[in-house]
Amino acid sequence: MFSKPKLGAHRTDEISQTLCFRYVHLLFDLTALALAWRITLELRLLLNPYMPAAIPREMMPALAVRFTALLPLWILASLWLNTYGERSERSIVAALLRVMESTLVVSMLAVVLTFFSRQFGLELSRSFVLLFAPVCLICLTVSLALSIRVTNGIEGRWRQQTRLAVLGCGANIAELVRPMIGALGNRVSFHGLILPERATTAAEGSDAGMTFRVLGTTAQLAALINRECLDRIIVAPGSLTESEFEYYGELMKRMGVTVSSPILGADSGVLVKYRVESGMHLIDLEPAPSSSLEDIIKRAMDAAAALALITLLLPLFAVLTCLVRLTSKGPIFFRSQRVGKGGRYFTFWKFRSMYVDGPPRTELMERNEASGHVFKIRRDPRVTPVGRVMRRLSLDELPQLFNVVAGDMSLVGPRPLPAEDLGLDGMSRTYAEWAQQRSLVRPGITGLWQIRGRSDLSFAQMVELDLEYVRNWSLSLDISILLETPRAVFLGKGAY
């Protein structure tokens, strides 16, 4: 549905916040609200045979919430909430959460109008309000997708800039970089040089008075990819030995980075594409997408089920939003960097369950009841009373449905660990095989951890369950885990 960023992308892409997009989005949202109001009217009429009271078509506009009253109130609420203003968080998940926020606002306004209308003796259809919320969510989501496409057509700038670095050194590096910088468009940004490990000084990144920013060496390659959010690395000819290229090539392939070079070998695990860009003839090596029918079905099931659950659970989202906001100061949502497929970082979303001014984690390390790469305290002083209930019932995890829609996560898989709990490359030196295996799949909202004890399990047991899931994965295993999850959540065993 989305062009770029798109649903199902390997990582969360930044969303443009140009003035053009904000105006286009506002216009499309106004149209979407009008369309949602009309669709709800027609849907309510279609449901007449199944409702306690049938409403004739000529009476329906009088019994529905007045759109002329709802629209100006929604505009005022959007200005107050800065819905269309500049945002610091620009990911696709954040955009979808703002769609949910707009839906909740317009639904609450409809409820308020219904209440005050009853006070003045006007009877409005409560079923209209119940139908309006999910229809509005769908229409506003489509509005976001269309806004992205239209802005892309108007400006040609919607796609996130490709973040580029050059790996190489020596006197001839300027011959590669200088024409490339001159030919770069607004969709490509040059971040600097990565020096081979044997290059020890930044001076090797300069030539004829032209100095380029040096990011680091290949010894720090994984950390540089995550720090600079690199999409592509151009390897200068002769910069790496055959063994170095084999090693670093595998690392870049695992982290989803496109490798480009005028001449470069390839194996069966990558896609080879030829193109001309930035004044160079390039051969791109891209991680080959899975062609397994089961993988395709899993992704389709994830997206469809997550969208359906978001729609059905919209009232619960509204309740939890109010509880978090009213019981403790701070943002409604908590976001952090987690390690996803291939060791790449992504922004992970939850309902905030902790105090914003609680003690830092470093002060609580002595009370850690887990081992390995997991931090757990049974009576964590940072958790709010409402947060404790949400954690027991796993309600704080619901915003991760948006991570599933965006493609960062799956419904079922190993739980994503905080970036600070693993190495800079998203891997573990102590548990190398475990980290390598779990990086082959998308992390999940639920998994074998959740149905077999959650936090009551030792870290060694968690490692075994992760390996068991990856090695024995099948659609039937995913379905069985999904069916057992509600029971595990209800019992609350190991939830804290």
Order of alpha helices (4+ residues) and beta strands (2+ residues): alpha-alpha-alpha-alpha-alpha-beta-alpha-beta-beta-beta-beta-alpha-beta-alpha-beta-beta-beta-alpha-alpha-beta-beta-alpha-alpha-beta-alpha-beta-alpha-alpha-alpha
